[in-house]
Amino acid sequence: MYEIPVIKLSVVKDSNFHSKTKKINTPIDAAKVIQDYLRGADREHFITLALDTKNRIVNIHTVSIGTLNSSLVHPREVFKSAIITNAASIIIAHNHPSGECYPSAEDLEITRRLIDAGSLLGIPVLDSIIVSDDSYLVNQRRKPCGFYKTKLTGRRI
């Protein structure tokens, strides 16, 4: 007779991050939270903001910490915390320690793959955001892969 392990999944809270924003009303709200969270990081971090049905932040999850200019990302790891915490949607984001918030070809490709995976799972990717310490780029989903460079003031340039 073969013994099959019976498992239980649980979430372990690592720490708390204090933010003035609890609900995401605009991509800029999300960008500011992410920017504050990743400020000063010397390597590329890929994170998710998990949201409930009213776009309140459920959690922040660091999916991957990479090198100075890249990080490995796979849909399996990106959606794992969202599934376990019953998130209704996610926002994906990463930082560019160089300070340049322009998306690479790889950034655009992984964004497309994650949007497709989210559609399949029923957990939509609401936005893809790139941040540095002093600027951010939001991909407003109404215009697929249409990135707008935005300074902290919130104005598009």
Buried (B, 14 or more C-beta within 10 A) or exposed (E): EEEEEEEEEEEEEEEEEEBEEEEBEEBBBBBBBBBBBBEEBEBBBBBBBBBBEEBEBBBBBBBBEBEEEBBEBBBEBBBBBBEBEEBBBBBBBBBBBEEEBEBEEEBBEBBBBBBEBBEEBEBBBBBBBBBBBEBBBBBBBEEEBEBBBBEEEEEEE
